[in-house]
């Protein structure tokens, strides 16, 4: 092992290998603090060739590699599965935006570029990288693509995979594959880019990506609405979608209990409504049209919805500051839940028409089996994706609820499965959802995936303990 | 073999197995008439269980299966690779649309449903299945998805794969995998659906698909434009995209020589222009907005383009009939080229900014190496996808040009590769582009694909001779 570390240090140059326990411990702790598996060493290559050299040397030695970007996984997908035995390979130093093509609407960026920086560089070129997630300030592109991140604009632009034109990937034997093709159409064999996207680093390491950009919108309108019932939420969605499908960039849901936790824990929390409501929606319309009139469109839809009783109240952002305030409410929910104590995260999806059933059945299940537990749902309801989080009973000792988390997740997953849904809409499988993956996906499906894993990574060195 | 056929006949029931040579010969001939490899038998299961039973029995016997839908492949992807040795499995009797969900905007349909019927059933439900290709009247969904078909609306809605929510697939051992999830988000392991999409039947047989639908547009405007130069074509594209990106559903290119062949061979051919032009564009704008004013938008963009000299002339369709007339011109090109004699089909893509270089370099290469050969380019230029077809020299004996087709394709492919492009944008690889695939794709990429193929189809019975 020390021989290997010496060879890696020689290959990666100064600062390329960390072995001091104080330096490497943070790389073994996941964002939620559920795992603390310190790596044997941390590799910090500067470029794709350095990644390739690292993987080649590790492959020869049969040592496992855990690729890590911003380490923001919510399912413990980017930390070692065992303490002291695996190498974390940090992509943080691969942080170049290699090219932006404004006319062709594309960008080539390396794995260690944060999503926020990629968005900003696109914006500077007058374009839009339409992928936005809560952790975008620290999440890096390699991880964002390897987990097929979703987020706020999936409704309009799809998941991370839908933005990929091409990838550069270091394969499990250390071969560097340059698939950075800037093509909108390319039917030449299996869709390897779609295989690496969402593979959670188990098939290779994405070192750079060619991404689709879109034109930056010329007008944007954002509203926060208070609604009396979940059916009204779906009705508002249908009204907005019916009016102008392509302008509906985001349609986000916040349940009354999730909002109440914000009221308790969010600094400077303020709602633009006189009364609290049972449900809230944050909707954003945008368009690249000149001479657009989204404001009128939105006002007209909201007026109709108000008259019909679909919404109880609504506020349209009057400024960019107010728009940011609305989004801050949406984005603070996870933090508010964290402050409230133990929260069991269920990132599930169902066909959107089944969302009311999902909420009703989960509420009934919780009442019967977890008395006092509080359902604080929110999420990307336009995609049928609900973060069906369950907060510990009020006043209970922090941590007391932990032991029941796995049972509770499986109880929720059973309801989700009954509605034809998924136990992981956008967070992936990682280590945390492995039991659900084994339980809820058909043997034929898992077997096909396992065969692919074994075919591409026969030594099993790529991010072991994740997915399988 | 006769034992196997008896067992298959028993499993599939009346009409399930064809063995008479007159019946089965058409299944061995590809659409372009380049191959005539009669199958040993044709299997015609009625449903997915019948497909599964067929594959299971063939797998046990080690007999190769060629899945076939409408048999419209342009690269000989759906006929046997050898005469008399392989079974064609026709999906034609799996022709049920199982469900349409208008509110959820989805459809579940079987592999044997033609694309046209799927479009029509979606339209009847007030929705849009935004995939449109020339052969849609006979092409069936299974083939459309297995080849990741592109077509006229890819610019706005993506390729076939982008419409797939879930798939039902019979795996190479005969296992039926039900992956028909109606979910917009589902991050639970490798993207198998994206692997089967575009795999050309080499990894299993798609028996049904859950597809995304969109809202039907409320307004549609179509124009045919005459342009003086290829740079002007790109300028018009930029103008329209800049005006209203989400409304640009199609931007199709027809070169002057391609149009001239239409003038020669298309019945009732009529152009709405006084003078022939060097280049033509067929553009279509559409929107789901109420109170839209695409007509004004289009008129304003065209007026600006006319003033600037970008276009020489333009006609906006004044009726649905005229719109269909414009599209008929675009759709008749392949037929006109067929009537003119031998045409070498190059379905290539490059980044759109490189299209002028592609055309210039190809023209120069043809002049130097294939004197008299006529470049008759057309295609989905908005995607950077050009059908860079080359017609035999005028007056030459039909067929004389055939012997040079492979050299010519490779000469074009070399130019395409030099521009970072693809030798097959939307037609796939099949048998015809296997040499190009072997030549122009990196060893690492082909090796990864080969490993996947061997892992999922270890007996090598699924559509042999295609891709690899």
Interface residues (C-beta under 8 A of the other chain):
Chain A: X101 X103 X104 X106 X147 X148 X150 X154 X155 X158 X159 X161 X162 X171 X175 X176 X177 X178 X179 X181 X182 X183 X184 X185 X186 X187 X188 X189 X190 X191 X192 X194 X195 X197 X198 X199 X203 X214 X215 X238 X241 X242 X243 X244 X245 X246 X247 X287 X288 X289 X290 X297 X349 X350 X351 X352 X353 X380 X383 X384 X385 X420 X421 X422 X423 X424 X425 X426 X427 X428 X429 X433 X437 X440 X441 X442 X444 X445 X446 X448 X449 X451 X452 X453 X454 X455 X456 X467
Chain B: X101 X103 X104 X106 X147 X148 X150 X154 X155 X158 X159 X161 X162 X171 X175 X176 X177 X178 X179 X181 X182 X183 X184 X185 X186 X187 X188 X189 X190 X191 X192 X194 X195 X197 X198 X199 X203 X214 X215 X238 X241 X242 X243 X244 X245 X246 X247 X287 X288 X289 X290 X297 X349 X350 X351 X352 X353 X380 X383 X384 X385 X420 X421 X422 X423 X424 X425 X426 X427 X428 X429 X433 X437 X440 X441 X442 X444 X445 X446 X448 X449 X451 X452 X453 X454 X455 X456 X467
